[in-house]
Amino acid sequence: MVSTPDSQEARRVTIQDVAREAGVSVSAVSKVVRDAYGVSEGMREKVTAAIDALGYRPHTGARAMRGRSYSVGVMLTELTSPFQPQIINGITAQFEPTPYQEILIAAGTSPDRQKRSIEALIDRQVDGLIVIAPWMEQAWLEKLGASLPTVVLARHGGSGTFDTIVGDDFEGARLMVDRLVALGHRRIVHTSQPSGGLERPYVLSHTPRLDGYEETMRRHGLEPDVIVTSYSEEGGYEAARQALARPIPPTAIFAGADIAALGVLRAAEELGLRVPEDLSVAGYDNIYMSTIGRISLTTIDQSAQLTGSRSARLLLERIDGRTQPVHYLIAPRLVARDTTA
């Protein structure tokens, strides 16, 4: 007999089949699939075993018509930046024991492209959104949060309609400048990014990071020295070549992101400079690559994995009905390694 789409659909395992296999009610199976509150561990194990045995897969379209698709959208700026994928790892780990699946989209830093990407996720009937480093205006985000459960990362200023998680970027920069000054440095360059036209207080992480650097430098009686570039390896490389070509070059470069610090290290190597004997180099993020022995980068840790897992927990709370906004501030931690002296 030739298999047809209709006959394949007829053989599809249903929620009733799972209930019979597990010896429980259909509503009990539904509660386990929805990860509803109050399901006993014994019930969960029994239903999960039946689902695995029968190969049951809840139908996304049907779930969407009932009010949930059990998918969540995650917008990030790029996959090539090591820090954001670490956040994604935390998100994925938090959602792994739930029925939710993440749909990822890398949207760059253009506000218009980010908006289109988010709208595409909404068209997929996602139950909620995690938005990492959005560059669009605050009013657009507020409207988004009012219409769909949303958690925004790396955007300062708070909100009345969505949750936020940010690092204490001002404090992180203060910790690093204090460390470099304590090591005897006076000519400390900082690499930052363009503001993107965002107005305070609704700014991305690099702005308070820059504020912390400038204020701490002045507190020590030092003149801030900022090179605006991009948070990329190439951006750090170009900034370092510019700074190190001066008649009186800096003795330390504090890159606004670890990925940019890697570019600084490349420039120093090309110029025959020893790190840290001739030039101290520091970053921000504590990406995995910074821990590798040959690099061993001094940096600021801002808990990417924790940020991701916490954002997923907040989104689940939002999906389940919480309306009061929650705003988390992640404390930074100085990690002193071999690139500063």
Secondary structure per residue as TSV (DSSP state, phi and psi in degrees):
chain	resnum	aa	ss	phi	psi
A	1	M	-	360.0	134.3
A	2	V	-	-78.5	130.8
A	3	S	-	-76.9	131.3
A	4	T	-	-116.4	162.4
A	5	P	H	-55.3	-37.4
A	6	D	H	-67.3	-41.1
A	7	S	H	-70.3	-33.1
A	8	Q	H	-64.6	-41.5
A	9	E	H	-65.9	-35.4
A	10	A	H	-64.7	-29.3
A	11	R	T	-88.8	1.9
A	12	R	-	-62.9	132.9
A	13	V	-	-68.5	131.9
A	14	T	-	-106.1	170.0
A	15	I	H	-65.7	-29.1
A	16	Q	H	-66.5	-38.3
A	17	D	H	-61.1	-42.4
A	18	V	H	-63.9	-42.5
A	19	A	H	-61.0	-43.9
A	20	R	H	-63.7	-43.6
A	21	E	H	-61.6	-39.6
A	22	A	H	-85.7	-14.6
A	23	G	T	71.4	35.0
A	24	V	S	-131.8	176.7
A	25	S	-	-79.2	160.5
A	26	V	H	-61.2	-38.9
A	27	S	H	-64.0	-33.8
A	28	A	H	-66.3	-41.9
A	29	V	H	-61.8	-43.4
A	30	S	H	-59.3	-40.6
A	31	K	H	-64.4	-40.0
A	32	V	H	-66.7	-43.8
A	33	V	H	-62.1	-37.6
A	34	R	T	-83.2	-3.6
A	35	D	T	56.0	43.0
A	36	A	-	-71.1	155.4
A	37	Y	T	-69.0	143.9
A	38	G	T	92.4	3.5
A	39	V	-	-79.6	127.3
A	40	S	-	-70.0	156.6
A	41	E	H	-65.0	-36.6
A	42	G	H	-63.2	-43.4
A	43	M	H	-62.9	-43.5
A	44	R	H	-61.0	-43.3
A	45	E	H	-64.8	-40.7
A	46	K	H	-64.5	-46.2
A	47	V	H	-69.8	-41.1
A	48	T	H	-61.6	-39.5
A	49	A	H	-63.1	-40.4
A	50	A	H	-66.9	-41.0
A	51	I	H	-60.5	-45.2
A	52	D	H	-65.0	-41.0
A	53	A	H	-66.2	-37.4
A	54	L	H	-92.9	-13.7
A	55	G	T	71.5	33.7
A	56	Y	-	-71.3	134.7
A	57	R	-	-130.3	113.8
A	58	P	-	-56.8	140.3
A	59	H	-	-79.7	118.1
A	60	T	H	-59.8	-43.6
A	61	G	H	-62.6	-42.7
A	62	A	H	-64.5	-40.8
A	63	R	H	-63.0	-39.7
A	64	A	H	-62.5	-39.7
A	65	M	H	-66.2	-30.1
A	66	R	T	-80.6	-5.3
A	67	G	T	122.2	-16.3
A	68	R	-	-136.5	142.4
A	69	S	-	-103.6	-12.6
A	70	Y	S	57.0	34.7
A	71	S	E	-128.5	146.9
A	72	V	E	-128.4	143.1
A	73	G	E	-94.4	139.3
A	74	V	E	-126.9	115.4
A	75	M	E	-103.4	126.1
A	76	L	E	-125.8	169.2
A	77	T	S	-82.6	-39.9
A	78	E	-	-160.2	153.0
A	79	L	S	-90.4	-13.9
A	80	T	S	-81.9	-16.2
A	81	S	S	-79.9	119.4
A	82	P	S	-62.8	-26.5
A	83	F	H	-68.9	-45.4
A	84	Q	H	-65.9	-39.9
A	85	P	H	-60.1	-29.3
A	86	Q	H	-66.3	-36.6
A	87	I	H	-62.4	-43.5
A	88	I	H	-59.3	-38.8
A	89	N	H	-58.3	-41.6
A	90	G	H	-65.9	-40.2
A	91	I	H	-62.5	-47.9
A	92	T	H	-61.6	-42.2
A	93	A	H	-62.7	-37.7
A	94	Q	H	-71.1	-36.6
A	95	F	H	-82.1	-16.2
A	96	E	T	-53.9	-44.3
A	97	P	T	-81.8	2.3
A	98	T	S	-104.4	170.3
A	99	P	S	-79.1	1.2
A	100	Y	-	-81.2	143.0
A	101	Q	E	-119.6	140.5
A	102	E	E	-91.8	140.8
A	103	I	E	-113.4	113.8
A	104	L	E	-96.8	143.5
A	105	I	E	-143.9	126.5
A	106	A	E	-92.6	116.1
A	107	A	-	-111.4	2.3
A	108	G	-	70.0	-161.8
A	109	T	S	-114.2	3.4
A	110	S	-	-74.2	123.9
A	111	P	H	-55.9	-41.8
A	112	D	H	-64.6	-42.8
A	113	R	H	-67.1	-38.6
A	114	Q	H	-61.7	-41.8
A	115	K	H	-61.6	-45.7
A	116	R	H	-61.9	-37.9
A	117	S	H	-65.6	-43.5
A	118	I	H	-64.6	-41.4
A	119	E	H	-63.2	-35.4
A	120	A	H	-65.3	-38.3
A	121	L	H	-66.0	-41.1
A	122	I	H	-62.1	-38.6
A	123	D	H	-62.0	-24.2
A	124	R	T	-81.3	5.1
A	125	Q	T	61.7	40.0
A	126	V	-	-65.2	150.8
A	127	D	S	-82.3	-16.5
A	128	G	E	-171.9	172.9
A	129	L	E	-133.9	140.8
A	130	I	E	-115.0	121.1
A	131	V	E	-116.7	119.3
A	132	I	E	-103.5	120.8
A	133	A	S	55.4	60.5
A	134	P	-	-77.5	138.9
A	135	W	-	-102.9	-0.9
A	136	M	S	-81.6	170.4
A	137	E	-	-67.2	154.0
A	138	Q	H	-61.9	-38.7
A	139	A	H	-59.4	-37.9
A	140	W	H	-66.1	-41.8
A	141	L	H	-66.1	-39.6
A	142	E	H	-61.5	-41.3
A	143	K	H	-65.1	-40.3
A	144	L	H	-60.1	-48.6
A	145	G	H	-62.9	-29.6
A	146	A	H	-73.8	-20.0
A	147	S	H	-104.5	-17.4
A	148	L	S	-154.1	139.5
A	149	P	-	-53.8	125.0
A	150	T	E	-141.3	138.8
A	151	V	E	-125.3	129.1
A	152	V	E	-113.6	132.8
A	153	L	E	-111.6	145.7
A	154	A	S	66.6	24.5
A	155	R	B	-125.6	113.8
A	156	H	-	-80.7	164.5
A	157	G	S	110.1	-14.3
A	158	G	-	72.2	-172.1
A	159	S	-	-168.4	157.8
A	160	G	S	-96.2	-8.9
A	161	T	S	-122.0	-15.5
A	162	F	S	-136.5	163.0
A	163	D	E	-86.1	154.8
A	164	T	E	-135.1	149.5
A	165	I	E	-132.6	123.0
A	166	V	E	-134.9	155.0
A	167	G	E	-83.7	156.2
A	168	D	-	-80.9	79.6
A	169	D	H	-67.7	-34.9
A	170	F	H	-60.8	-47.4
A	171	E	H	-65.9	-38.0
A	172	G	H	-61.8	-43.0
A	173	A	H	-66.1	-38.1
A	174	R	H	-60.7	-44.9
A	175	L	H	-57.6	-42.2
A	176	M	H	-70.9	-43.9
A	177	V	H	-64.7	-42.9
A	178	D	H	-57.7	-40.5
A	179	R	H	-63.6	-46.9
A	180	L	H	-66.3	-39.5
A	181	V	H	-65.3	-40.2
A	182	A	H	-62.5	-26.9
A	183	L	T	-81.3	-3.9
A	184	G	T	104.4	3.1
A	185	H	-	-78.9	142.2
A	186	R	-	-125.9	-28.3
A	187	R	-	-103.4	92.7
A	188	I	E	-117.9	113.9
A	189	V	E	-89.4	142.7
A	190	H	E	-120.3	132.4
A	191	T	E	-98.4	131.9
A	192	S	E	-128.8	-168.7
A	193	Q	-	-124.8	163.3
A	194	P	-	-63.5	153.6
A	195	S	-	-72.0	-22.4
A	196	G	T	72.2	13.8
A	197	G	T	79.6	3.7
A	198	L	-	-72.6	141.3
A	199	E	-	-105.1	140.1
A	200	R	T	-61.2	145.6
A	201	P	T	-89.2	3.6
A	202	Y	S	-89.6	76.2
A	203	V	-	-124.4	160.7
A	204	L	B	-83.6	171.2
A	205	S	T	-58.8	-32.2
A	206	H	H	-67.9	-21.3
A	207	T	H	-72.3	-53.2
A	208	P	H	-65.0	-26.0
A	209	R	H	-63.9	-44.2
A	210	L	H	-64.3	-42.3
A	211	D	H	-58.2	-44.3
A	212	G	H	-64.0	-40.5
A	213	Y	H	-61.5	-51.7
A	214	E	H	-63.8	-45.1
A	215	E	H	-65.6	-40.1
A	216	T	H	-70.2	-38.1
A	217	M	H	-58.7	-46.4
A	218	R	H	-66.6	-35.4
A	219	R	H	-61.2	-31.6
A	220	H	T	-87.9	5.0
A	221	G	T	76.3	23.9
A	222	L	-	-111.5	152.2
A	223	E	-	-89.0	123.4
A	224	P	-	-61.1	146.9
A	225	D	E	-137.7	99.5
A	226	V	E	-112.4	133.8
A	227	I	E	-115.7	118.8
A	228	V	E	-85.7	122.4
A	229	T	-	-144.4	-144.1
A	230	S	-	-124.4	155.7
A	231	Y	S	-81.2	75.9
A	232	S	S	-148.5	165.3
A	233	E	H	-61.9	-42.7
A	234	E	H	-66.7	-38.9
A	235	G	H	-62.1	-42.8
A	236	G	H	-65.9	-39.0
A	237	Y	H	-61.8	-48.7
A	238	E	H	-64.8	-40.1
A	239	A	H	-63.3	-41.6
A	240	A	H	-66.1	-43.1
A	241	R	H	-60.1	-39.7
A	242	Q	H	-64.9	-47.3
A	243	A	H	-68.1	-40.1
A	244	L	H	-80.1	-7.8
A	245	A	T	-86.5	-4.9
A	246	R	S	-70.4	155.0
A	247	P	S	-58.3	-39.1
A	248	I	S	-118.4	93.9
A	249	P	-	-77.7	164.7
A	250	P	-	-69.6	157.8
A	251	T	S	-97.1	-12.4
A	252	A	E	-146.5	143.0
A	253	I	E	-124.1	120.4
A	254	F	E	-102.7	98.9
A	255	A	E	-77.9	143.6
A	256	G	S	-72.2	-8.3
A	257	A	S	-152.4	149.2
A	258	D	H	-58.4	-38.6
A	259	I	H	-62.2	-35.8
A	260	A	H	-70.7	-35.7
A	261	A	H	-62.2	-32.9
A	262	L	H	-63.4	-36.3
A	263	G	H	-66.6	-36.1
A	264	V	H	-62.8	-43.2
A	265	L	H	-62.3	-38.0
A	266	R	H	-64.3	-42.8
A	267	A	H	-63.4	-42.4
A	268	A	H	-62.1	-41.2
A	269	E	H	-64.2	-42.8
A	270	E	H	-61.7	-34.5
A	271	L	T	-86.0	1.5
A	272	G	T	75.5	20.6
A	273	L	-	-88.9	140.0
A	274	R	-	-90.5	135.8
A	275	V	T	-111.9	121.9
A	276	P	T	-101.3	7.0
A	277	E	T	-60.5	-43.6
A	278	D	T	-97.9	-28.4
A	279	L	-	-150.6	126.3
A	280	S	E	-88.8	141.0
A	281	V	E	-130.4	132.8
A	282	A	E	-134.4	155.0
A	283	G	-	-128.8	-159.7
A	284	Y	S	-155.8	126.8
A	285	D	B	133.1	-35.1
A	286	N	-	59.2	52.1
A	287	I	-	-68.1	161.1
A	288	Y	G	-55.9	-40.3
A	289	M	G	-59.7	-29.4
A	290	S	G	-70.0	-15.8
A	291	T	G	-86.8	-14.0
A	292	I	S	-63.5	136.8
A	293	G	T	-51.4	-44.9
A	294	R	T	-66.5	-29.2
A	295	I	T	-90.3	-57.4
A	296	S	-	44.9	60.9
A	297	L	-	-83.8	129.9
A	298	T	B	-69.0	132.3
A	299	T	E	-156.9	-179.5
A	300	I	E	-113.6	124.5
A	301	D	E	-88.2	130.2
A	302	Q	-	-127.3	28.2
A	303	S	-	55.1	64.4
A	304	A	H	-60.6	-45.1
A	305	Q	H	-62.4	-44.3
A	306	L	H	-63.0	-41.8
A	307	T	H	-58.5	-44.5
A	308	G	H	-64.7	-47.5
A	309	S	H	-65.9	-38.5
A	310	R	H	-67.7	-37.6
A	311	S	H	-63.7	-37.8
A	312	A	H	-66.5	-40.7
A	313	R	H	-62.8	-43.8
A	314	L	H	-61.6	-40.7
A	315	L	H	-65.6	-40.1
A	316	L	H	-61.1	-40.1
A	317	E	H	-62.6	-41.7
A	318	R	H	-62.6	-45.4
A	319	I	H	-61.4	-35.4
A	320	D	T	-80.8	1.6
A	321	G	T	121.1	-6.9
A	322	R	-	-66.4	134.9
A	323	T	-	-114.5	-20.3
A	324	Q	S	-72.0	124.9
A	325	P	-	-64.0	144.2
A	326	V	-	-121.6	135.0
A	327	H	E	-129.4	113.9
A	328	Y	E	-99.8	140.6
A	329	L	E	-117.4	119.0
A	330	I	E	-89.2	124.3
A	331	A	-	-73.5	134.5
A	332	P	-	-81.9	160.2
A	333	R	E	-138.4	126.9
A	334	L	E	-73.6	129.7
A	335	V	E	-118.5	102.5
A	336	A	-	-87.9	122.2
A	337	R	-	-126.1	-146.0
A	338	D	T	-94.5	-1.1
A	339	T	T	-93.5	3.0
A	340	T	-	-128.7	143.3
A	341	A	-	-160.5	360.0
